[in-house]
Amino acid sequence: MKKRRGQSTLEYVLVLTAIVGAIILAATKFVKPRVEASLDHVTGEMNDQVNKIQF
């Protein structure tokens, strides 16, 4: 019976690892480009405001 419990634990760990891997893959594929685009937009807006300042 103890061997079966260890096998079940290993199965849960493997499934959890697959889920975490899928989340990381989705984050790098879909979220990262949106964050980069947002940061690029903010950087552009900040540069525009700085360029408007008269020295």
PDB file of N, CA, C and O in Angstrom:
ATOM      1  N   MET A   1       0.822  -1.200   0.000  1.00  0.00           N
ATOM      2  CA  MET A   1       0.000   0.000   0.000  1.00  0.00           C
ATOM      3  C   MET A   1       0.865   1.261   0.000  1.00  0.00           C
ATOM      4  O   MET A   1       0.498   2.258  -0.622  1.00  0.00           O
ATOM      5  N   LYS A   2       2.000   1.229   0.686  1.00  0.00           N
ATOM      6  CA  LYS A   2       2.859   2.401   0.774  1.00  0.00           C
ATOM      7  C   LYS A   2       3.423   2.764  -0.596  1.00  0.00           C
ATOM      8  O   LYS A   2       3.554   3.944  -0.919  1.00  0.00           O
ATOM      9  N   LYS A   3       3.755   1.759  -1.401  1.00  0.00           N
ATOM     10  CA  LYS A   3       4.301   2.005  -2.731  1.00  0.00           C
ATOM     11  C   LYS A   3       3.283   2.747  -3.600  1.00  0.00           C
ATOM     12  O   LYS A   3       3.663   3.628  -4.370  1.00  0.00           O
ATOM     13  N   ARG A   4       2.034   2.416  -3.492  1.00  0.00           N
ATOM     14  CA  ARG A   4       0.977   3.069  -4.268  1.00  0.00           C
ATOM     15  C   ARG A   4       0.845   4.540  -3.868  1.00  0.00           C
ATOM     16  O   ARG A   4       0.613   5.396  -4.721  1.00  0.00           O
ATOM     17  N   ARG A   5       0.992   4.832  -2.590  1.00  0.00           N
ATOM     18  CA  ARG A   5       0.888   6.213  -2.115  1.00  0.00           C
ATOM     19  C   ARG A   5       2.023   7.050  -2.704  1.00  0.00           C
ATOM     20  O   ARG A   5       1.801   8.185  -3.126  1.00  0.00           O
ATOM     21  N   GLY A   6       3.220   6.505  -2.734  1.00  0.00           N
ATOM     22  CA  GLY A   6       4.350   7.209  -3.331  1.00  0.00           C
ATOM     23  C   GLY A   6       4.132   7.450  -4.816  1.00  0.00           C
ATOM     24  O   GLY A   6       4.492   8.503  -5.340  1.00  0.00           O
ATOM     25  N   GLN A   7       3.553   6.492  -5.477  1.00  0.00           N
ATOM     26  CA  GLN A   7       3.269   6.635  -6.902  1.00  0.00           C
ATOM     27  C   GLN A   7       2.229   7.730  -7.119  1.00  0.00           C
ATOM     28  O   GLN A   7       2.363   8.524  -8.049  1.00  0.00           O
ATOM     29  N   SER A   8       1.208   7.786  -6.288  1.00  0.00           N
ATOM     30  CA  SER A   8       0.183   8.821  -6.415  1.00  0.00           C
ATOM     31  C   SER A   8       0.777  10.202  -6.186  1.00  0.00           C
ATOM     32  O   SER A   8       0.435  11.149  -6.895  1.00  0.00           O
ATOM     33  N   THR A   9       1.663  10.326  -5.204  1.00  0.00           N
ATOM     34  CA  THR A   9       2.316  11.604  -4.936  1.00  0.00           C
ATOM     35  C   THR A   9       3.133  12.036  -6.137  1.00  0.00           C
ATOM     36  O   THR A   9       3.096  13.202  -6.530  1.00  0.00           O
ATOM     37  N   LEU A  10       3.864  11.112  -6.719  1.00  0.00           N
ATOM     38  CA  LEU A  10       4.669  11.421  -7.899  1.00  0.00           C
ATOM     39  C   LEU A  10       3.784  11.870  -9.056  1.00  0.00           C
ATOM     40  O   LEU A  10       4.143  12.796  -9.785  1.00  0.00           O
ATOM     41  N   GLU A  11       2.651  11.237  -9.231  1.00  0.00           N
ATOM     42  CA  GLU A  11       1.730  11.631 -10.296  1.00  0.00           C
ATOM     43  C   GLU A  11       1.225  13.052 -10.085  1.00  0.00           C
ATOM     44  O   GLU A  11       1.138  13.824 -11.040  1.00  0.00           O
ATOM     45  N   TYR A  12       0.892  13.405  -8.846  1.00  0.00           N
ATOM     46  CA  TYR A  12       0.444  14.772  -8.553  1.00  0.00           C
ATOM     47  C   TYR A  12       1.552  15.781  -8.819  1.00  0.00           C
ATOM     48  O   TYR A  12       1.294  16.862  -9.349  1.00  0.00           O
ATOM     49  N   VAL A  13       2.776  15.438  -8.457  1.00  0.00           N
ATOM     50  CA  VAL A  13       3.908  16.338  -8.698  1.00  0.00           C
ATOM     51  C   VAL A  13       4.110  16.542 -10.196  1.00  0.00           C
ATOM     52  O   VAL A  13       4.359  17.665 -10.634  1.00  0.00           O
ATOM     53  N   LEU A  14       4.009  15.494 -10.974  1.00  0.00           N
ATOM     54  CA  LEU A  14       4.174  15.610 -12.426  1.00  0.00           C
ATOM     55  C   LEU A  14       3.074  16.464 -13.051  1.00  0.00           C
ATOM     56  O   LEU A  14       3.348  17.282 -13.930  1.00  0.00           O
ATOM     57  N   VAL A  15       1.852  16.281 -12.610  1.00  0.00           N
ATOM     58  CA  VAL A  15       0.741  17.082 -13.132  1.00  0.00           C
ATOM     59  C   VAL A  15       0.921  18.545 -12.748  1.00  0.00           C
ATOM     60  O   VAL A  15       0.718  19.434 -13.575  1.00  0.00           O
ATOM     61  N   LEU A  16       1.300  18.799 -11.504  1.00  0.00           N
ATOM     62  CA  LEU A  16       1.528  20.169 -11.049  1.00  0.00           C
ATOM     63  C   LEU A  16       2.661  20.820 -11.840  1.00  0.00           C
ATOM     64  O   LEU A  16       2.564  21.992 -12.204  1.00  0.00           O
ATOM     65  N   THR A  17       3.723  20.080 -12.105  1.00  0.00           N
ATOM     66  CA  THR A  17       4.840  20.597 -12.894  1.00  0.00           C
ATOM     67  C   THR A  17       4.385  20.949 -14.306  1.00  0.00           C
ATOM     68  O   THR A  17       4.794  21.976 -14.848  1.00  0.00           O
ATOM     69  N   ALA A  18       3.555  20.119 -14.901  1.00  0.00           N
ATOM     70  CA  ALA A  18       3.046  20.400 -16.240  1.00  0.00           C
ATOM     71  C   ALA A  18       2.182  21.657 -16.242  1.00  0.00           C
ATOM     72  O   ALA A  18       2.268  22.461 -17.170  1.00  0.00           O
ATOM     73  N   ILE A  19       1.363  21.836 -15.227  1.00  0.00           N
ATOM     74  CA  ILE A  19       0.503  23.022 -15.141  1.00  0.00           C
ATOM     75  C   ILE A  19       1.340  24.279 -14.976  1.00  0.00           C
ATOM     76  O   ILE A  19       1.092  25.283 -15.644  1.00  0.00           O
ATOM     77  N   VAL A  20       2.332  24.233 -14.090  1.00  0.00           N
ATOM     78  CA  VAL A  20       3.204  25.395 -13.885  1.00  0.00           C
ATOM     79  C   VAL A  20       3.968  25.711 -15.166  1.00  0.00           C
ATOM     80  O   VAL A  20       4.129  26.880 -15.519  1.00  0.00           O
ATOM     81  N   GLY A  21       4.434  24.691 -15.856  1.00  0.00           N
ATOM     82  CA  GLY A  21       5.128  24.899 -17.125  1.00  0.00           C
ATOM     83  C   GLY A  21       4.230  25.558 -18.158  1.00  0.00           C
ATOM     84  O   GLY A  21       4.671  26.442 -18.893  1.00  0.00           O
ATOM     85  N   ALA A  22       2.977  25.135 -18.219  1.00  0.00           N
ATOM     86  CA  ALA A  22       2.034  25.734 -19.164  1.00  0.00           C
ATOM     87  C   ALA A  22       1.767  27.198 -18.824  1.00  0.00           C
ATOM     88  O   ALA A  22       1.643  28.031 -19.721  1.00  0.00           O
ATOM     89  N   ILE A  23       1.680  27.510 -17.547  1.00  0.00           N
ATOM     90  CA  ILE A  23       1.460  28.902 -17.127  1.00  0.00           C
ATOM     91  C   ILE A  23       2.655  29.764 -17.503  1.00  0.00           C
ATOM     92  O   ILE A  23       2.487  30.879 -17.998  1.00  0.00           O
ATOM     93  N   ILE A  24       3.857  29.258 -17.271  1.00  0.00           N
ATOM     94  CA  ILE A  24       5.059  30.018 -17.621  1.00  0.00           C
ATOM     95  C   ILE A  24       5.136  30.230 -19.126  1.00  0.00           C
ATOM     96  O   ILE A  24       5.472  31.324 -19.580  1.00  0.00           O
ATOM     97  N   LEU A  25       4.833  29.208 -19.896  1.00  0.00           N
ATOM     98  CA  LEU A  25       4.846  29.332 -21.355  1.00  0.00           C
ATOM     99  C   LEU A  25       3.828  30.368 -21.824  1.00  0.00           C
ATOM    100  O   LEU A  25       4.131  31.192 -22.687  1.00  0.00           O
ATOM    101  N   ALA A  26       2.633  30.329 -21.261  1.00  0.00           N
ATOM    102  CA  ALA A  26       1.601  31.298 -21.638  1.00  0.00           C
ATOM    103  C   ALA A  26       2.023  32.711 -21.262  1.00  0.00           C
ATOM    104  O   ALA A  26       1.785  33.655 -22.015  1.00  0.00           O
ATOM    105  N   ALA A  27       2.644  32.857 -20.110  1.00  0.00           N
ATOM    106  CA  ALA A  27       3.075  34.185 -19.667  1.00  0.00           C
ATOM    107  C   ALA A  27       4.122  34.754 -20.605  1.00  0.00           C
ATOM    108  O   ALA A  27       4.064  35.932 -20.958  1.00  0.00           O
ATOM    109  N   THR A  28       5.070  33.939 -21.010  1.00  0.00           N
ATOM    110  CA  THR A  28       6.121  34.455 -21.888  1.00  0.00           C
ATOM    111  C   THR A  28       5.613  34.689 -23.300  1.00  0.00           C
ATOM    112  O   THR A  28       6.128  35.557 -24.006  1.00  0.00           O
ATOM    113  N   LYS A  29       4.627  33.940 -23.714  1.00  0.00           N
ATOM    114  CA  LYS A  29       4.138  34.070 -25.089  1.00  0.00           C
ATOM    115  C   LYS A  29       3.087  35.170 -25.241  1.00  0.00           C
ATOM    116  O   LYS A  29       3.070  35.855 -26.263  1.00  0.00           O
ATOM    117  N   PHE A  30       2.222  35.352 -24.262  1.00  0.00           N
ATOM    118  CA  PHE A  30       1.109  36.280 -24.413  1.00  0.00           C
ATOM    119  C   PHE A  30       1.219  37.537 -23.544  1.00  0.00           C
ATOM    120  O   PHE A  30       0.886  38.632 -23.996  1.00  0.00           O
ATOM    121  N   VAL A  31       1.675  37.388 -22.328  1.00  0.00           N
ATOM    122  CA  VAL A  31       1.711  38.527 -21.410  1.00  0.00           C
ATOM    123  C   VAL A  31       2.916  39.416 -21.677  1.00  0.00           C
ATOM    124  O   VAL A  31       2.793  40.641 -21.674  1.00  0.00           O
ATOM    125  N   LYS A  32       4.063  38.823 -21.903  1.00  0.00           N
ATOM    126  CA  LYS A  32       5.297  39.593 -22.090  1.00  0.00           C
ATOM    127  C   LYS A  32       5.189  40.617 -23.217  1.00  0.00           C
ATOM    128  O   LYS A  32       5.581  41.766 -23.009  1.00  0.00           O
ATOM    129  N   PRO A  33       4.679  40.266 -24.400  1.00  0.00           N
ATOM    130  CA  PRO A  33       4.567  41.284 -25.458  1.00  0.00           C
ATOM    131  C   PRO A  33       3.655  42.449 -25.074  1.00  0.00           C
ATOM    132  O   PRO A  33       3.926  43.592 -25.444  1.00  0.00           O
ATOM    133  N   ARG A  34       2.597  42.177 -24.349  1.00  0.00           N
ATOM    134  CA  ARG A  34       1.691  43.259 -23.934  1.00  0.00           C
ATOM    135  C   ARG A  34       2.360  44.182 -22.932  1.00  0.00           C
ATOM    136  O   ARG A  34       2.198  45.400 -22.999  1.00  0.00           O
ATOM    137  N   VAL A  35       3.111  43.604 -22.003  1.00  0.00           N
ATOM    138  CA  VAL A  35       3.822  44.421 -21.018  1.00  0.00           C
ATOM    139  C   VAL A  35       4.874  45.267 -21.714  1.00  0.00           C
ATOM    140  O   VAL A  35       5.016  46.452 -21.413  1.00  0.00           O
ATOM    141  N   GLU A  36       5.614  44.670 -22.643  1.00  0.00           N
ATOM    142  CA  GLU A  36       6.630  45.423 -23.378  1.00  0.00           C
ATOM    143  C   GLU A  36       5.999  46.560 -24.171  1.00  0.00           C
ATOM    144  O   GLU A  36       6.544  47.664 -24.204  1.00  0.00           O
ATOM    145  N   ALA A  37       4.865  46.311 -24.806  1.00  0.00           N
ATOM    146  CA  ALA A  37       4.185  47.355 -25.572  1.00  0.00           C
ATOM    147  C   ALA A  37       3.723  48.483 -24.653  1.00  0.00           C
ATOM    148  O   ALA A  37       3.837  49.658 -25.003  1.00  0.00           O
ATOM    149  N   SER A  38       3.209  48.133 -23.496  1.00  0.00           N
ATOM    150  CA  SER A  38       2.771  49.161 -22.544  1.00  0.00           C
ATOM    151  C   SER A  38       3.943  49.999 -22.062  1.00  0.00           C
ATOM    152  O   SER A  38       3.838  51.223 -21.971  1.00  0.00           O
ATOM    153  N   LEU A  39       5.049  49.356 -21.755  1.00  0.00           N
ATOM    154  CA  LEU A  39       6.228  50.089 -21.301  1.00  0.00           C
ATOM    155  C   LEU A  39       6.788  50.977 -22.408  1.00  0.00           C
ATOM    156  O   LEU A  39       7.234  52.093 -22.140  1.00  0.00           O
ATOM    157  N   ASP A  40       6.769  50.493 -23.643  1.00  0.00           N
ATOM    158  CA  ASP A  40       7.217  51.317 -24.768  1.00  0.00           C
ATOM    159  C   ASP A  40       6.334  52.551 -24.916  1.00  0.00           C
ATOM    160  O   ASP A  40       6.833  53.646 -25.178  1.00  0.00           O
ATOM    161  N   HIS A  41       5.031  52.379 -24.750  1.00  0.00           N
ATOM    162  CA  HIS A  41       4.098  53.502 -24.850  1.00  0.00           C
ATOM    163  C   HIS A  41       4.373  54.530 -23.752  1.00  0.00           C
ATOM    164  O   HIS A  41       4.432  55.731 -24.014  1.00  0.00           O
ATOM    165  N   VAL A  42       4.539  54.049 -22.531  1.00  0.00           N
ATOM    166  CA  VAL A  42       4.804  54.953 -21.411  1.00  0.00           C
ATOM    167  C   VAL A  42       6.124  55.683 -21.623  1.00  0.00           C
ATOM    168  O   VAL A  42       6.219  56.881 -21.352  1.00  0.00           O
ATOM    169  N   THR A  43       7.127  54.984 -22.098  1.00  0.00           N
ATOM    170  CA  THR A  43       8.421  55.612 -22.367  1.00  0.00           C
ATOM    171  C   THR A  43       8.285  56.705 -23.414  1.00  0.00           C
ATOM    172  O   THR A  43       8.862  57.782 -23.268  1.00  0.00           O
ATOM    173  N   GLY A  44       7.533  56.437 -24.458  1.00  0.00           N
ATOM    174  CA  GLY A  44       7.305  57.442 -25.489  1.00  0.00           C
ATOM    175  C   GLY A  44       6.587  58.663 -24.957  1.00  0.00           C
ATOM    176  O   GLY A  44       6.947  59.795 -25.281  1.00  0.00           O
ATOM    177  N   GLU A  45       5.571  58.436 -24.140  1.00  0.00           N
ATOM    178  CA  GLU A  45       4.830  59.555 -23.552  1.00  0.00           C
ATOM    179  C   GLU A  45       5.721  60.392 -22.638  1.00  0.00           C
ATOM    180  O   GLU A  45       5.650  61.621 -22.651  1.00  0.00           O
ATOM    181  N   MET A  46       6.549  59.733 -21.856  1.00  0.00           N
ATOM    182  CA  MET A  46       7.453  60.467 -20.968  1.00  0.00           C
ATOM    183  C   MET A  46       8.462  61.282 -21.774  1.00  0.00           C
ATOM    184  O   MET A  46       8.750  62.429 -21.432  1.00  0.00           O
ATOM    185  N   ASN A  47       8.991  60.701 -22.828  1.00  0.00           N
ATOM    186  CA  ASN A  47       9.932  61.439 -23.678  1.00  0.00           C
ATOM    187  C   ASN A  47       9.265  62.645 -24.324  1.00  0.00           C
ATOM    188  O   ASN A  47       9.879  63.706 -24.431  1.00  0.00           O
ATOM    189  N   ASP A  48       8.029  62.497 -24.751  1.00  0.00           N
ATOM    190  CA  ASP A  48       7.294  63.624 -25.337  1.00  0.00           C
ATOM    191  C   ASP A  48       7.140  64.757 -24.329  1.00  0.00           C
ATOM    192  O   ASP A  48       7.317  65.925 -24.675  1.00  0.00           O
ATOM    193  N   GLN A  49       6.814  64.420 -23.094  1.00  0.00           N
ATOM    194  CA  GLN A  49       6.642  65.446 -22.064  1.00  0.00           C
ATOM    195  C   GLN A  49       7.966  66.129 -21.722  1.00  0.00           C
ATOM    196  O   GLN A  49       8.006  67.340 -21.507  1.00  0.00           O
ATOM    197  N   VAL A  50       9.030  65.364 -21.672  1.00  0.00           N
ATOM    198  CA  VAL A  50      10.344  65.946 -21.387  1.00  0.00           C
ATOM    199  C   VAL A  50      10.754  66.886 -22.513  1.00  0.00           C
ATOM    200  O   VAL A  50      11.332  67.943 -22.258  1.00  0.00           O
ATOM    201  N   ASN A  51      10.465  66.515 -23.741  1.00  0.00           N
ATOM    202  CA  ASN A  51      10.837  67.353 -24.884  1.00  0.00           C
ATOM    203  C   ASN A  51      10.039  68.656 -24.924  1.00  0.00           C
ATOM    204  O   ASN A  51      10.473  69.621 -25.555  1.00  0.00           O
ATOM    205  N   LYS A  52       8.891  68.699 -24.266  1.00  0.00           N
ATOM    206  CA  LYS A  52       8.081  69.919 -24.228  1.00  0.00           C
ATOM    207  C   LYS A  52       8.615  70.948 -23.236  1.00  0.00           C
ATOM    208  O   LYS A  52       8.244  72.120 -23.299  1.00  0.00           O
ATOM    209  N   ILE A  53       9.478  70.519 -22.326  1.00  0.00           N
ATOM    210  CA  ILE A  53      10.003  71.429 -21.304  1.00  0.00           C
ATOM    211  C   ILE A  53      10.987  72.395 -21.952  1.00  0.00           C
ATOM    212  O   ILE A  53      11.881  71.985 -22.693  1.00  0.00           O
ATOM    213  N   GLN A  54      10.813  73.681 -21.663  1.00  0.00           N
ATOM    214  CA  GLN A  54      11.715  74.724 -22.165  1.00  0.00           C
ATOM    215  C   GLN A  54      12.817  74.953 -21.140  1.00  0.00           C
ATOM    216  O   GLN A  54      12.535  75.199 -19.967  1.00  0.00           O
ATOM    217  N   PHE A  55      14.056  74.874 -21.573  1.00  0.00           N
ATOM    218  CA  PHE A  55      15.185  75.140 -20.663  1.00  0.00           C
ATOM    219  C   PHE A  55      15.735  76.507 -20.905  1.00  0.00           C
ATOM    220  O   PHE A  55      16.687  76.916 -20.240  1.00  0.00           O
TER     221      PHE A  55
END
